[in-house]
Amino acid sequence: MFEIINSPWEKTFVRLLHKAKTNVYLASPFIKSQTASLITQNINNSLDFRYINSFKLAYFHKGASDLDALSILMKENCKQKNVYSLHAKLFIFDNTAIITSGNLTPSGLRKNLEYGILIHDSLVKDIKKDYLSIFNNPDYPNITSAIINKAQDILDAVPKEKRKKLGVTDKSLFEEIAAEPDTEELFDGGIESIISSLTSWKKDVFECLLKIPNEVFTLKQVYSFEKQLNIVHPNNRTIQQKIRQQLQYLRDIGLVEFIDGKPGVYRKLWTQKHGLCSK
């Protein structure tokens, strides 16, 4: 059985949260703290609770998503994953699913003109299977408290003049990002705010990436800094392994994207008008 879901659909969402007994699986690129609190206030804390987010530092800096929202969910033992290319808005409550255009934001639930369907059908079993196959894919990193805290450190280091402007609406922020995904996925809070929040190997590898002029780069290009890194870390005999580890970390905090289907190819997720000195 199918039902049409249109705006506002917050009451339907809350009702399904209340009714869920075994699992609540959520997928939405953007989430706000107010909605995260709404979810945790209406959910059974003993069920299987999961959330998929598009964790890119730019989205938090621009205010489309809230880091606090992820922390609120985590306090209720919500397992969280970062799927960088996520665009779907999918919500599963036991054997009921909603597929809609609305994000987990107050505007997405109440104000924006959203449209979707609610499904009570054997099809939900297939939808749940697809969700779990994405969630359990090891190529997508877990979102942890440590990752959230490090992302917050970087945002806290952004100069005041580059912080999100007060009064900008959730809807306008989303439209800005959706309109120009190639640029609006990039963190523009300043390179210094990133460098000041990283230490040791993480900082050293990030500074190597600054010397690569292109937005898209390869692992081979980063390996070209091996001798330079060996000078800084003379006792390390596994330089290439350490490089890969730091790239994974930079991915986890939303600064680097691994290009799907192209092993060893990456994309920078920050604005870089110029790098540091060349090697």
Backbone bond lengths (Angstrom), bond angles and torsions (degrees), N, CA, C in turn:
res aa  C-N    CA-C-N  psi(-1)  N-CA   C-N-CA  omega(-1)  CA-C   N-CA-C  phi
1 M - - - 1.460 - - 1.521 110.04 -
2 F 1.321 116.84 140.06 1.452 122.98 -179.06 1.527 109.96 -121.35
3 E 1.324 115.88 144.04 1.458 121.40 173.11 1.522 108.53 -129.99
4 I 1.324 115.84 147.23 1.457 120.52 176.49 1.526 109.65 -80.40
5 I 1.336 115.96 135.26 1.461 122.34 176.22 1.519 107.77 -115.29
6 N 1.335 116.96 118.82 1.464 119.73 174.00 1.521 109.73 -133.71
7 S 1.306 116.53 175.86 1.462 121.58 -172.14 1.525 111.88 -76.61
8 P 1.342 116.36 145.66 1.466 127.80 -11.19 1.531 110.11 -80.49
9 W 1.325 117.40 146.03 1.459 120.01 -177.29 1.532 112.66 -123.52
10 E 1.327 116.95 17.40 1.459 121.55 -179.54 1.539 111.84 -60.69
11 K 1.341 117.69 -40.87 1.460 119.79 -178.48 1.527 111.42 -63.15
12 T 1.312 116.46 -39.49 1.471 120.55 176.98 1.522 110.30 -63.71
13 F 1.328 116.55 -43.64 1.461 122.04 179.27 1.528 110.93 -59.80
14 V 1.337 116.68 -47.49 1.465 121.31 -179.34 1.527 110.72 -65.12
15 R 1.317 116.82 -40.83 1.468 120.39 179.77 1.533 111.04 -60.81
16 L 1.311 117.12 -41.40 1.462 120.72 -179.94 1.527 111.50 -71.14
17 L 1.330 117.01 -33.88 1.466 120.29 174.10 1.536 110.04 -60.85
18 H 1.325 116.39 -45.65 1.473 122.25 179.72 1.530 111.38 -60.26
19 K 1.309 116.44 -42.00 1.463 121.38 -173.14 1.532 113.48 -77.22
20 A 1.334 117.48 -23.73 1.468 121.03 -174.30 1.526 111.20 -62.39
21 K 1.320 116.62 132.23 1.470 122.32 -178.04 1.526 113.06 -113.71
22 T 1.330 117.78 -29.52 1.470 119.48 -173.60 1.524 113.37 -115.34
23 N 1.344 117.57 -38.52 1.464 118.16 -177.77 1.524 111.94 -153.40
24 V 1.333 114.46 146.37 1.461 123.08 167.03 1.517 106.67 -130.00
25 Y 1.344 115.83 115.69 1.459 122.32 -179.76 1.531 107.99 -117.52
26 L 1.327 116.89 121.34 1.458 122.03 -175.71 1.528 110.41 -120.77
27 A 1.318 116.26 142.29 1.465 121.94 174.04 1.516 108.57 -140.90
28 S 1.328 115.71 118.51 1.461 121.51 -178.86 1.522 107.60 -157.72
29 P 1.324 118.92 127.92 1.471 119.45 -178.71 1.519 113.13 -57.87
30 F 1.348 116.48 -37.72 1.457 121.40 -174.98 1.520 110.55 -118.82
31 I 1.339 115.54 143.69 1.464 120.92 176.52 1.524 108.68 -146.85
32 K 1.329 116.35 141.28 1.455 122.13 178.89 1.527 109.81 -112.92
33 S 1.325 115.93 156.01 1.463 121.60 -175.44 1.523 112.20 -59.39
34 Q 1.324 116.76 -39.10 1.456 120.32 -178.83 1.533 111.04 -60.80
35 T 1.330 115.92 -39.76 1.465 119.63 179.08 1.523 111.22 -73.08
36 A 1.327 117.08 -37.55 1.466 119.71 177.10 1.528 110.52 -60.57
37 S 1.336 117.28 -41.07 1.462 120.46 177.24 1.525 111.08 -65.24
38 L 1.321 116.32 -40.05 1.460 120.64 177.20 1.528 110.79 -58.85
39 I 1.320 115.97 -41.71 1.470 120.78 -179.85 1.525 110.61 -64.94
40 T 1.325 116.77 -50.55 1.465 119.98 -174.85 1.532 112.28 -67.77
41 Q 1.326 116.88 -26.32 1.470 120.28 178.06 1.523 112.42 -75.72
42 N 1.317 117.34 -15.22 1.458 120.51 -173.75 1.520 114.03 -122.49
43 I 1.330 117.06 14.27 1.450 120.25 -175.99 1.525 111.33 -113.93
44 N 1.293 115.86 147.27 1.464 122.33 173.67 1.529 108.00 -76.73
45 N 1.328 116.94 117.34 1.461 119.16 -172.86 1.524 114.71 -76.20
46 S 1.326 117.59 3.59 1.463 119.72 178.69 1.532 112.98 -100.12
47 L 1.338 117.26 -2.22 1.464 119.02 -177.01 1.531 111.48 -91.04
48 D 1.326 115.93 174.64 1.462 122.79 178.20 1.524 107.77 -80.05
49 F 1.329 116.26 111.98 1.463 123.27 -170.20 1.526 108.62 -118.96
50 R 1.344 116.95 118.79 1.459 121.70 -177.35 1.523 110.65 -136.42
51 Y 1.341 114.16 152.44 1.470 119.82 178.87 1.519 109.47 -145.63
52 I 1.346 116.00 135.19 1.464 122.96 174.91 1.522 108.22 -111.26
53 N 1.339 116.18 127.99 1.461 123.96 -176.99 1.536 108.78 -125.47
54 S 1.322 116.87 156.54 1.464 121.07 168.84 1.526 107.02 -96.92
55 F 1.329 115.50 93.61 1.464 122.26 -170.55 1.532 109.10 -87.74
56 K 1.326 114.99 92.95 1.460 121.15 175.43 1.519 107.27 -126.09
57 L 1.308 115.93 131.51 1.464 120.43 -173.43 1.531 111.54 -56.06
58 A 1.326 116.34 -34.01 1.465 120.04 -179.88 1.523 111.77 -60.50
59 Y 1.326 117.57 -37.34 1.460 120.61 -177.85 1.532 111.34 -64.89
60 F 1.337 116.28 -36.10 1.469 120.04 178.99 1.534 110.28 -76.28
61 H 1.318 115.80 -38.27 1.459 119.67 179.30 1.524 110.91 -64.31
62 K 1.330 117.64 -39.18 1.458 121.70 -177.98 1.523 112.29 -82.64
63 G 1.345 117.45 -9.59 1.453 120.16 176.31 1.510 115.27 88.04
64 A 1.336 118.22 7.84 1.464 119.95 176.92 1.520 110.60 -69.77
65 S 1.334 116.73 -33.28 1.465 123.55 174.72 1.521 109.13 -127.43
66 D 1.333 115.89 158.54 1.469 121.58 177.52 1.518 110.23 -114.25
67 L 1.342 116.31 128.17 1.465 119.30 172.42 1.522 110.88 -60.84
68 D 1.324 116.73 -36.19 1.469 120.54 179.13 1.527 111.44 -58.39
69 A 1.328 116.40 -32.65 1.463 119.77 179.65 1.527 110.86 -61.65
70 L 1.321 116.42 -40.11 1.463 120.02 179.48 1.530 110.67 -67.47
71 S 1.314 116.34 -36.67 1.469 120.05 177.61 1.524 111.25 -66.85
72 I 1.324 116.63 -38.31 1.465 120.89 178.05 1.521 110.24 -61.50
73 L 1.335 116.90 -44.80 1.462 120.39 178.35 1.521 111.25 -65.03
74 M 1.326 116.30 -38.46 1.460 120.32 -176.87 1.531 111.64 -64.70
75 K 1.311 116.43 -32.48 1.467 119.94 178.61 1.522 111.94 -64.69
76 E 1.334 116.14 -20.81 1.464 121.23 177.08 1.528 111.38 -100.65
77 N 1.338 115.57 24.64 1.472 122.57 176.54 1.522 113.09 60.16
78 C 1.322 115.40 35.38 1.462 120.05 176.36 1.525 109.37 -80.22
79 K 1.331 116.58 125.53 1.460 121.87 173.94 1.524 107.49 -78.94
80 Q 1.351 116.46 132.85 1.456 119.30 -173.32 1.527 111.45 -130.21
81 K 1.324 114.89 142.10 1.462 121.97 -179.96 1.519 110.09 -127.82
82 N 1.326 114.75 150.53 1.455 121.93 174.32 1.526 109.03 -105.23
83 V 1.321 115.97 112.76 1.472 121.58 173.53 1.524 105.83 -114.71
84 Y 1.342 116.29 102.09 1.460 122.23 -168.33 1.518 112.52 -58.28
85 S 1.338 116.89 -37.87 1.465 120.89 -174.15 1.527 112.88 -90.74
86 L 1.326 117.57 10.50 1.464 120.88 -177.30 1.527 111.77 -59.78
87 H 1.322 115.33 129.50 1.459 121.26 171.96 1.529 110.65 -129.86
88 A 1.325 116.48 -20.02 1.466 121.83 -178.17 1.524 111.33 -68.38
89 K 1.328 115.46 148.59 1.464 122.70 171.51 1.522 105.73 -117.99
90 L 1.317 114.93 105.34 1.463 121.72 -170.96 1.518 109.03 -134.54
91 F 1.335 116.84 130.35 1.454 121.62 -176.24 1.530 108.90 -136.32
92 I 1.341 116.09 124.58 1.462 121.57 -175.77 1.529 108.78 -120.89
93 F 1.321 116.06 128.51 1.461 123.26 179.76 1.528 107.01 -125.64
94 D 1.330 117.81 100.46 1.467 121.42 -175.28 1.532 109.75 54.44
95 N 1.327 117.06 -110.66 1.457 120.64 -177.32 1.534 112.75 -108.58
96 T 1.322 115.40 25.57 1.460 121.75 176.77 1.521 108.38 -125.54
97 A 1.320 116.73 141.93 1.464 120.50 179.97 1.520 110.48 -134.68
98 I 1.338 115.13 147.95 1.459 121.66 171.60 1.525 108.01 -120.01
99 I 1.315 116.60 129.95 1.462 122.93 170.67 1.523 106.13 -118.77
100 T 1.331 116.28 120.20 1.456 120.05 -171.70 1.521 110.78 -148.78
101 S 1.314 115.96 174.30 1.468 121.20 176.40 1.522 111.86 -88.42
102 G 1.346 117.68 -8.74 1.459 121.29 -171.31 1.513 114.48 -85.74
103 N 1.332 116.12 131.01 1.458 122.20 172.94 1.527 111.09 -79.59
104 L 1.332 115.76 171.13 1.461 121.39 178.76 1.526 110.18 -85.48
105 T 1.323 114.25 62.78 1.456 122.55 178.32 1.527 107.88 -130.33
106 P 1.330 118.14 157.60 1.465 119.13 176.48 1.526 112.98 -54.62
107 S 1.326 116.26 -40.65 1.465 119.01 178.32 1.517 111.59 -66.33
108 G 1.346 116.02 -39.20 1.456 119.95 -179.78 1.518 113.22 -65.32
109 L 1.333 115.99 -31.44 1.468 120.64 -179.03 1.524 113.28 -88.80
110 R 1.349 116.76 -27.25 1.469 118.54 -169.34 1.524 115.06 -122.78
111 K 1.348 117.84 -41.24 1.460 119.86 -164.50 1.531 113.98 -104.71
112 N 1.330 116.18 -47.19 1.459 119.09 -175.16 1.522 111.02 -64.61
113 L 1.311 116.57 155.58 1.451 121.42 173.49 1.530 107.81 -80.39
114 E 1.330 116.10 97.36 1.461 122.60 -179.88 1.525 109.54 -109.54
115 Y 1.316 115.06 160.79 1.465 119.18 -179.54 1.518 109.16 -152.70
116 G 1.331 115.84 142.71 1.455 119.53 179.70 1.511 111.46 -172.08
117 I 1.321 114.84 -166.49 1.463 120.19 179.43 1.517 110.76 -133.14
118 L 1.327 114.18 147.42 1.461 122.30 172.14 1.527 107.15 -106.60
119 I 1.331 115.96 132.78 1.467 120.64 -172.21 1.518 110.32 -118.81
120 H 1.346 117.62 121.91 1.461 123.87 168.61 1.528 105.09 -114.74
121 D 1.295 118.23 94.14 1.458 117.93 -169.84 1.518 108.70 -166.96
122 S 1.333 115.32 163.88 1.462 119.60 176.05 1.527 111.01 -62.23
123 L 1.333 116.08 -18.14 1.456 120.84 177.72 1.526 111.87 -61.39
124 V 1.336 117.47 -26.45 1.459 121.32 -179.44 1.524 110.89 -60.40
125 K 1.324 116.37 -32.60 1.465 119.72 178.36 1.525 110.80 -60.90
126 D 1.329 116.68 -40.42 1.469 120.45 177.90 1.526 111.43 -70.67
127 I 1.333 116.61 -37.68 1.464 120.39 178.01 1.527 110.21 -63.01
128 K 1.322 115.75 -43.45 1.466 120.36 178.98 1.530 110.80 -63.73
129 K 1.317 116.59 -40.03 1.463 121.07 178.24 1.526 110.59 -61.56
130 D 1.337 116.57 -43.06 1.461 120.51 178.41 1.523 111.12 -64.32
131 Y 1.331 116.54 -42.34 1.467 120.73 179.30 1.531 110.14 -59.32
132 L 1.309 116.60 -48.50 1.467 120.14 -176.91 1.520 111.95 -67.83
133 S 1.327 117.40 -31.12 1.465 118.98 177.73 1.521 110.48 -66.67
134 I 1.326 116.83 -35.27 1.466 120.89 175.45 1.525 110.09 -71.07
135 F 1.329 115.55 -46.45 1.469 119.87 -176.62 1.528 111.43 -62.55
136 N 1.316 117.32 -36.25 1.464 121.11 -176.27 1.523 113.28 -89.63
137 N 1.331 117.03 2.48 1.463 120.59 178.50 1.528 109.32 -70.01
138 P 1.333 118.60 118.86 1.465 120.37 -176.85 1.522 114.00 -67.05
139 D 1.332 117.91 -12.87 1.460 120.33 177.41 1.520 111.93 -71.14
140 Y 1.325 116.45 -17.96 1.465 120.46 179.09 1.522 108.94 -101.52
141 P 1.333 117.89 124.34 1.467 120.60 -174.18 1.519 113.59 -77.01
142 N 1.329 114.66 152.53 1.456 121.05 171.57 1.526 109.55 -70.83
143 I 1.311 115.83 146.52 1.464 121.03 170.80 1.523 106.78 -95.27
144 T 1.322 116.89 118.91 1.461 122.26 -176.29 1.530 110.27 -116.40
145 S 1.323 115.20 168.93 1.476 120.29 176.28 1.521 110.87 -60.22
146 A 1.342 116.90 -38.98 1.464 120.64 -179.59 1.528 111.13 -63.44
147 I 1.331 116.32 -40.18 1.458 120.37 178.93 1.528 110.34 -66.28
148 I 1.322 116.84 -44.84 1.465 121.00 178.73 1.525 110.44 -60.05
149 N 1.331 116.49 -43.79 1.464 121.01 -178.22 1.530 111.71 -64.69
150 K 1.339 116.96 -40.22 1.462 119.51 179.80 1.526 110.77 -68.68
151 A 1.329 117.20 -40.21 1.461 119.84 175.86 1.523 110.40 -60.54
152 Q 1.338 116.41 -39.81 1.465 120.55 178.34 1.522 111.27 -65.14
153 D 1.334 117.35 -37.72 1.469 120.85 176.91 1.526 110.80 -57.35
154 I 1.335 116.03 -44.06 1.463 120.33 -179.58 1.523 110.49 -65.59
155 L 1.326 116.67 -44.99 1.468 119.96 179.65 1.528 111.44 -63.18
156 D 1.328 116.48 -37.12 1.469 120.16 179.03 1.531 111.75 -66.63
157 A 1.355 115.44 -25.25 1.463 119.79 -179.00 1.528 113.21 -86.76
158 V 1.338 117.23 -4.68 1.469 120.77 178.89 1.523 109.63 -66.84
159 P 1.333 118.39 131.25 1.472 120.04 177.40 1.529 111.34 -57.23
160 K 1.314 116.44 147.24 1.462 120.61 -175.58 1.522 112.74 -55.60
161 E 1.335 116.45 -36.29 1.466 118.60 -176.79 1.531 112.62 -70.81
162 K 1.333 116.91 -12.68 1.466 120.12 179.92 1.525 112.47 -106.98
163 R 1.320 116.90 4.89 1.453 119.69 179.99 1.514 111.09 -81.18
164 K 1.345 115.69 162.80 1.465 121.64 -179.70 1.525 110.51 -53.51
165 K 1.318 115.79 132.96 1.465 120.30 178.79 1.520 110.79 -73.06
166 L 1.311 116.55 134.67 1.458 120.89 177.32 1.525 109.81 -68.03
167 G 1.323 115.51 144.10 1.443 119.54 177.23 1.519 114.16 94.01
168 V 1.317 117.48 -9.71 1.460 120.06 176.80 1.519 108.72 -74.89
169 T 1.317 117.46 129.25 1.458 120.52 -174.36 1.518 111.85 -79.54
170 D 1.325 114.72 155.24 1.460 121.33 176.86 1.525 110.23 -57.53
171 K 1.321 116.58 -40.11 1.464 121.01 -178.48 1.523 111.09 -65.25
172 S 1.337 117.56 -44.90 1.456 119.73 -178.29 1.520 111.97 -67.69
173 L 1.341 116.50 -33.77 1.454 119.94 176.29 1.518 111.15 -63.87
174 F 1.327 116.06 -44.22 1.455 119.64 179.40 1.521 110.70 -63.26
175 E 1.335 116.41 -42.99 1.456 119.80 -179.44 1.520 111.01 -64.25
176 E 1.315 116.94 -36.89 1.463 120.93 178.72 1.512 110.58 -63.28
177 I 1.325 116.31 -43.26 1.460 120.46 -178.89 1.521 110.97 -71.08
178 A 1.329 116.22 -43.05 1.458 119.99 -178.05 1.523 111.66 -66.04
179 A 1.328 116.90 -30.31 1.456 120.45 -175.48 1.516 112.35 -71.16
180 E 1.331 117.58 -35.49 1.452 120.63 -176.78 1.527 109.69 -134.83
181 P 1.338 117.52 72.13 1.455 119.94 -173.86 1.518 114.32 -62.37
182 D 1.339 117.68 -27.48 1.458 119.41 -177.30 1.521 111.89 -70.01
183 T 1.345 116.92 -29.94 1.462 119.78 -179.49 1.515 111.80 -101.79
184 E 1.325 117.96 -35.14 1.447 120.19 -174.02 1.517 113.48 -78.98
185 E 1.331 117.56 -7.38 1.457 120.68 172.17 1.528 110.93 -81.79
186 L 1.329 116.59 -5.62 1.462 120.80 -174.37 1.528 110.58 -96.41
187 F 1.318 115.56 132.15 1.460 122.47 177.32 1.519 108.85 -70.94
188 D 1.332 116.98 126.09 1.464 120.30 -178.54 1.526 111.60 -121.32
189 G 1.318 115.63 31.65 1.462 119.95 179.79 1.517 113.94 -85.76
190 G 1.333 116.99 2.26 1.455 120.16 177.29 1.515 113.06 105.66
191 I 1.325 115.81 133.72 1.463 121.40 -179.26 1.526 111.37 -63.65
192 E 1.337 115.94 -35.58 1.472 118.87 -177.63 1.529 111.59 -63.71
193 S 1.325 117.93 -32.48 1.466 119.96 178.90 1.531 110.82 -66.65
194 I 1.334 116.31 -29.28 1.471 120.17 176.40 1.522 110.17 -74.91
195 I 1.331 115.97 -51.70 1.470 120.74 -176.59 1.521 111.18 -58.71
196 S 1.333 116.81 -40.83 1.471 119.85 -176.81 1.526 111.93 -68.46
197 S 1.336 117.30 -16.38 1.464 120.89 -177.58 1.523 113.01 -101.14
198 L 1.340 116.90 -3.35 1.462 121.17 179.75 1.524 109.96 -108.77
199 T 1.311 116.27 154.29 1.460 121.55 179.25 1.521 110.72 -134.59
200 S 1.333 115.14 160.46 1.458 123.44 171.66 1.530 112.31 48.98
201 W 1.334 116.22 -129.90 1.456 121.74 -174.74 1.524 112.38 -58.25
202 K 1.315 117.26 -38.08 1.465 120.07 -178.19 1.520 110.53 -62.41
203 K 1.308 116.24 -44.58 1.462 121.48 178.80 1.520 110.52 -66.83
204 D 1.323 117.20 -42.69 1.464 120.93 -177.11 1.524 111.56 -64.12
205 V 1.322 117.31 -43.73 1.465 120.11 179.95 1.534 110.10 -70.09
206 F 1.325 117.57 -39.15 1.461 119.38 177.41 1.521 110.47 -59.98
207 E 1.321 117.67 -41.37 1.462 120.50 179.54 1.520 111.41 -66.65
208 C 1.330 117.36 -29.70 1.466 120.22 173.08 1.533 109.88 -65.26
209 L 1.328 116.86 -40.45 1.464 120.23 179.89 1.524 111.04 -64.13
210 L 1.324 117.19 -32.39 1.459 120.57 178.05 1.529 111.47 -62.85
211 K 1.315 116.94 -25.80 1.465 121.15 -178.56 1.529 112.81 -84.25
212 I 1.328 115.92 -7.05 1.461 120.52 174.30 1.523 106.74 -90.14
213 P 1.330 119.24 118.66 1.465 120.83 -170.69 1.528 114.83 -71.32
214 N 1.327 117.43 -25.46 1.457 119.80 -173.46 1.525 111.95 -87.52
215 E 1.343 116.07 153.02 1.458 121.85 176.04 1.529 110.74 -68.59
216 V 1.331 116.74 -40.68 1.468 122.16 176.32 1.521 107.94 -96.56
217 F 1.321 116.87 132.80 1.465 120.90 -177.44 1.523 109.73 -141.34
218 T 1.317 115.74 169.58 1.459 121.01 -177.64 1.523 110.72 -116.65
219 L 1.312 114.87 160.67 1.463 120.73 176.64 1.521 110.06 -61.64
220 K 1.325 116.67 -36.24 1.465 120.79 179.10 1.530 110.60 -59.87
221 Q 1.326 116.94 -38.59 1.463 119.98 178.15 1.522 111.40 -63.93
222 V 1.330 117.00 -38.85 1.464 119.81 179.73 1.525 110.14 -71.11
223 Y 1.332 116.61 -36.74 1.467 120.42 176.94 1.533 111.37 -60.48
224 S 1.329 117.16 -23.90 1.470 119.41 -178.63 1.528 111.67 -65.69
225 F 1.327 117.42 -13.07 1.465 121.41 177.70 1.537 111.61 -93.99
226 E 1.327 116.74 11.14 1.470 120.37 -174.67 1.528 111.93 -58.10
227 K 1.332 117.87 -45.44 1.467 120.55 -179.11 1.526 110.91 -63.19
228 Q 1.319 115.65 -40.86 1.467 120.12 179.61 1.528 110.65 -63.16
229 L 1.318 116.75 -42.66 1.459 120.90 179.47 1.528 111.10 -69.68
230 N 1.304 115.95 -31.11 1.469 119.46 178.70 1.529 111.55 -66.90
231 I 1.327 116.39 -30.75 1.466 120.05 176.69 1.534 110.31 -67.04
232 V 1.328 115.13 -40.19 1.471 120.50 -179.26 1.533 111.09 -74.03
233 H 1.346 116.02 -32.56 1.465 121.60 -177.82 1.533 108.83 -125.70
234 P 1.339 117.52 71.26 1.469 121.30 -171.36 1.527 114.56 -66.37
235 N 1.312 117.95 -20.55 1.465 120.02 -177.25 1.527 113.28 -92.11
236 N 1.318 116.30 -1.32 1.467 119.36 -179.19 1.524 110.00 -91.53
237 R 1.324 115.81 130.96 1.472 121.59 -178.77 1.521 111.72 -109.66
238 T 1.317 116.81 7.64 1.469 120.42 -178.72 1.529 109.33 -129.69
239 I 1.323 115.97 56.14 1.460 121.50 -174.36 1.529 111.58 -59.74
240 Q 1.332 116.77 -46.10 1.462 119.33 -176.56 1.532 111.50 -64.57
241 Q 1.322 116.14 -38.30 1.466 119.45 176.94 1.532 110.42 -63.31
242 K 1.327 116.91 -41.67 1.462 120.48 178.94 1.525 111.28 -64.60
243 I 1.325 116.79 -37.08 1.464 120.31 177.20 1.523 109.86 -60.30
244 R 1.331 116.37 -47.16 1.469 120.21 -179.10 1.530 111.01 -62.00
245 Q 1.323 116.59 -38.97 1.459 120.55 178.73 1.528 111.57 -62.36
246 Q 1.334 115.95 -41.77 1.467 119.07 -178.45 1.525 111.40 -71.46
247 L 1.325 117.68 -34.00 1.463 120.28 174.93 1.526 110.60 -63.31
248 Q 1.320 116.81 -39.14 1.461 120.45 176.50 1.524 110.47 -63.45
249 Y 1.324 116.70 -40.85 1.464 119.95 179.48 1.534 110.51 -64.84
250 L 1.334 117.17 -45.48 1.454 120.77 179.18 1.528 110.94 -63.01
251 R 1.332 116.39 -32.74 1.464 120.34 172.41 1.520 110.38 -64.01
252 D 1.323 116.88 -45.66 1.464 121.45 -175.13 1.527 112.38 -62.44
253 I 1.336 117.74 -33.45 1.470 119.45 -179.35 1.532 111.77 -92.36
254 G 1.337 116.77 8.28 1.456 120.69 170.92 1.512 115.84 85.84
255 L 1.354 117.02 24.43 1.461 120.30 -179.57 1.527 113.38 -108.84
256 V 1.315 117.44 -15.82 1.465 122.03 179.42 1.519 107.91 -134.60
257 E 1.309 116.02 139.96 1.459 121.66 177.51 1.519 109.34 -115.25
258 F 1.338 116.96 130.08 1.448 121.57 173.52 1.526 107.39 -82.86
259 I 1.307 117.98 126.87 1.461 121.62 -177.03 1.527 109.49 -76.65
260 D 1.330 116.33 118.67 1.463 121.37 -179.09 1.520 110.93 -58.82
261 G 1.323 115.39 134.49 1.457 121.04 175.89 1.509 114.75 78.52
262 K 1.331 117.60 2.12 1.470 121.22 180.00 1.530 109.04 -131.99
263 P 1.317 117.31 82.01 1.465 120.23 -178.98 1.526 111.69 -56.14
264 G 1.316 115.22 136.28 1.460 119.65 178.33 1.514 114.54 79.12
265 V 1.345 116.90 12.44 1.464 120.87 177.49 1.532 108.06 -119.65
266 Y 1.335 116.33 133.42 1.457 121.60 -172.78 1.528 110.24 -133.69
267 R 1.333 115.02 164.38 1.456 121.64 177.09 1.520 109.69 -132.04
268 K 1.315 115.98 134.36 1.455 120.60 175.47 1.520 109.76 -74.98
269 L 1.322 116.23 140.31 1.455 120.77 179.51 1.523 111.04 -115.55
270 W 1.325 115.77 35.67 1.460 120.10 172.91 1.528 108.20 -136.87
271 T 1.321 115.82 156.87 1.456 121.42 177.61 1.511 109.33 -77.35
272 Q 1.320 115.89 124.59 1.462 120.33 -178.76 1.520 108.12 -131.48
273 K 1.305 116.04 96.82 1.465 119.78 179.39 1.519 111.43 -80.27
274 H 1.325 114.42 -25.47 1.466 118.60 173.87 1.501 107.09 -159.43
275 G 1.320 116.41 149.66 1.455 120.74 179.93 1.506 110.81 -93.62
276 L 1.323 114.70 -168.45 1.454 119.51 173.46 1.513 107.90 -82.77
277 C 1.287 117.54 -168.13 1.462 119.98 -179.18 1.531 110.18 -63.71
278 S 1.285 117.43 150.40 1.471 121.77 -179.19 1.500 109.54 -71.88
279 K 1.346 113.87 158.86 1.473 118.01 -176.77 1.498 111.02 -77.16
